[in-house]
């Protein structure tokens, strides 16, 4: 028997199943005195909107729409919601407004000021604002502030005032030196100063250099390149390029020599100044480059307990290493131009 003509199984037939549309009820009896809760949305009944009449065309060709019409019952909410913005707060139903007392406010009246006072006030405010900005920058960048201050101090200490003399004015006195037969050793800053000769010089400051590092700086803070004779003549000084550094003093010129080279070497020298008192350093610092000094003291040899030795030159004719004078200055005085001219 073929499959096409096989009888169907009654179990495989699809038969309709009856379903009860009613939902199961789980309502419980209410306690005495309570009413069942009815949703407001289920109480509202809105009539269906009537069928809209057909749209007709006016004689002018425009389309005329019929007025909207509904039989819906409006809901009374107790007040007009569109009038809330225009109504005072105390007119709203169920709202009570409490008056809060406020302190009287003084009228803001600007005092009358003159133009000078306005300018002064604006200048003061600008300075105060600039001061506040400077303080804020200093707090935010302390390292930069420290570097700037150190740079300014270095510039201030390295810059020297200069003094110029009239043409023909110079110091003709040669340094006075007398050897000591019985030198007396002097203790100074942990070193021994052995004087070799008394020394007095009147000269112009050709150059001044301050030293802060090195063992020699424990004793000598300043080196002075001093000049007398032709080396105190402004014309000769202007023709020379004078430099100091590493405890040395050098000079050079271009073109014709301003004076005989032996006179330039003999009438100038570099002096390592050992100040015998604070007053000596004050006089040296207060005298500008180009000014004149009168210095008195001893040419000394310095010795240390560990064997270190620093020896002075006793001649103005030598050059090179060891040609500098180690000068223990006991008295210092600045010379005026009137004293030199006399």
Secondary structure, DSSP 8 states (H G I E B T S, - for coil): --GGG----GGG---------S---------TT------HHHH------------EE-TTS-EE-------------SS-GGGTTTS-GGGSTT--------------------HHHHHHHHHHHHHHHHHHHHHHHHHH-HHHHHHHHHHHHHHHHH---B----TT-------EEEE-SS--EEEETTEEEEEEEEEEEEEEEEEEEE--SSGGGGT--EEEEEE-GGGG-HHHHHH-EEEEETTEEEEE-SSS-SS-HHHHHHTEEEEEEEESSHHHHHHHHHS-BT-EEEEEEEEEEEE-TTS-EE-----SS--STT-SEEEEEEEEEEE-HHHHH-
